[in-house]
Amino acid sequence: MEHHGSNNSHSSKAHIHKRHAGHHEHMIEDFRKRFFVSLVITLPIVILSPMIQHWLGLGEKLAFTGSNYVLFAFSSVVFIYGGYPFLKGLFEEMKVLRPGMMTLIAIAISVAYVYSSVVVFGLKGEVFFWELATLIDIMLLGHWIEMKSVMGASKALEELARLMPSDAHRLIPDGSIVDIPLNELNLNDKVLVKPGEKFPADGTVLKGETSVNESMLTGESKPVSKQEGANVIGGSINGEGAVTVEVRKTGKDSFLSQVIELVKEAQESKSRTQDLANRAALWLTLIALVGGALTFFIWTAIANQNLTFALERTVTVMVITCPHALGLAIPLVVAVSTALAAKNGLLIRDRAAFEKARNIQAIVFDKTGTLTEGKFGITDIILMDNSTNKDDLIKLASSVESYSEHPIAKAIAEATNGKYEVTEFKAIAGKGAQGVINGKQVKIVSPGFLRENNISINNAKINELYEQGKTIVFILEGSTVLGAIALADIIRKESKQAVSELKKMGVKSIMLTGDNKKVAEWAAREIGLDEYIAEVLPQDKANKIKEVQQRGLTVAMTGDGVNDAPALAQADIGIAIGAGTDVAIETADVILIKSNPLDVVSVIKLSKVTYNKMVQNLMWATGYNVFAIPLAAGVLYSIGILLSPALGAVLMSLSTVIVAINARFLKM
């Protein structure tokens, strides 16, 4: 019951999202239709306008009795039908007492329409219906392009949702296969996934072997090999083998659903830069209204110009100042960067923290599982007998240790596939193991065994490995020491590259670990870290982050999100690494799906390019006002330079288009 409830909840969310997308598409279609209808009606308006007829020298040829009334009728249709979205927007903005772009456009077209209508019915002056019509056309076109751009960015969510197949091949206990819709899948169901098909849910491979393309979900370009017991993600693409999978997660609990939810939250979350854009929009609205009033007052009361001229200047100032592009500048960049990040395995939970990532001065890395793989592996092989080589030494050790269950034994056993036949295997309690290979007794033992049996080793390299805090085992044939193997938590190959990249960016790299100082010092030296803090208990990690912050540094913490939760919360930016299919980590601001420290570098770089795009867009959206508003007001009228309302609308719409295109050029 509970499971079905979660499925229904998920499907209802999907339905709401689909309905919202459908509403958005309807609005795009509405603007498109209004634009084309208004454009067609604008043609006779332009032809019938006295000013256009005068410019073209066609006044006498096209003039007829009542032409002004026909012009008024056509213009009324464009004003009411084409201008409806802006007039409606005016009332909505006034209702919440937040005048903005719609208020400016509505006032501009209303002033133009009312004044021109009064002229038609008797007031002395000139009509500018053609300016009104072309202004509405350009505004509708600008909104249509803007909404298409926004829709294009938000379609990333739909693309993610579309990754899921429509049905699944459920295996019935009697061995038959039934195709069922995805929403009928239950936990612990067994499904068959054929080559080339998409996995219908998160699950575990029960039978079969294959490779899986997870690139759309995790950003991992290479197909990932999957055997029995491996986890698979719903929506990823099966490779060459047919596999049987047991369903582990469905509905809102699935990896893909969590990703979609996180992307949606991030796109809707408040951006600090958006606050700046909103303040700028409010100021532009005030400037437009005050600037328009001053323009009208100066031209009528001081410059003694006629009412038509003053009104035209007023309308142009208000049109030019519209913060149309400003409303689009930040949200579009947010939508594009969030979707781009998700496609590359970087999930942003907190936009404000993500924006702060560009200013990171120090990154504190958890060691185990973050900079290292979190499992033992061989780091050094030392030969002490000339009768053997490194490969043979590993093969001897691996053959004996393959019979043991000890974690160190497992690490040695996995070091090579080739094995000797071992007889008379026996564990040496607390000291190692032994067995007979090719008639000779081979022992894999600890340093304690050597001491107990008075076997002395005098080797500078061995002493150096002890200093590094590594675990060392010795391989003996009879009583002869053939060599030694050193083991440690294996350092990820990407860790060195990540730290190197961070150094180039001027970011300090610090390792935080519960390991002893010798192990920490060795790891820090191998990776190239700036600093390390060792022997720290899990509950003390947050205090250590605080100490680094007290140096005046903006600090990011990178850990696995479980025992590092308090430290992730304390840091200025918390980055959970290696989340895999468990993306619901509450304390992290950014979640990295893969266990790759290089993705931390990607987060900082993406934060920087995203912020740069935001600043560029703010400049495009507002910068042109510096010279456009004075021109619109008519400061260069004396030398014959004037901006018409229609040309003002072209400039304003052009900035909107540039902002939309600029956001789409955002790249990782």
ABEGO torsion letter per residue (X at the ends): XAAAAAAAAAAAAAAAAAAAAAAAAAAAAAAAAAAAAAAAAAAAAAAABAAAAAAAGAAAAABBBGAAAAAAAAAAAAAAAAAAAAAAAAAAAAAAGBBBAAAAAAAAAAAAAAAAAAAAAGBBEBBBAAAAAAAAAAAAAAAAAAAAAAAAAAAAAAAAAAABBABBBBBBAAGBBBBBBAAABBBGBBBBBBBGBBBABBBBBABEBBBBBAAAAAGBABBBBBBBGBBBBBGBBBBABBBBBBBABBEAABAAAAAAAAAAAAAABBBAAAAAAAAAAAAAAAAAAAAAAAAAAAAAAAAGBBAAAAAAAAAAAAAAABAAAAAAAAAAAAAAAAAAAAAAGBBBABAAAAAAAAABABBBBBABGAABAGBBBBABBBBABAABBAAAAAAAAAAAAAABABAAAAAAAAABABBBBBBGBBBBBGAEBBBBBGGBBBBBBBAAAAAAAGBBBBBAAAAAAAAAGBBBBBBBBEABBAEBBBBBBBBBAAAAAAAAAAAAAGBBBBBBBABBAAAAAAAAAAAGBABBBBGBBAAAAAAAAAAAAAAGBBBBBBBAGBAAAAAAAABABBBBBGAEABABBAABABBBABBBAAAAAAAAAAAAAAAAAAAAAAAAAAAAAAAAAAAAAGAAAAAGBBBBAAAAAAAAAAAAAAAAAAAAABBX
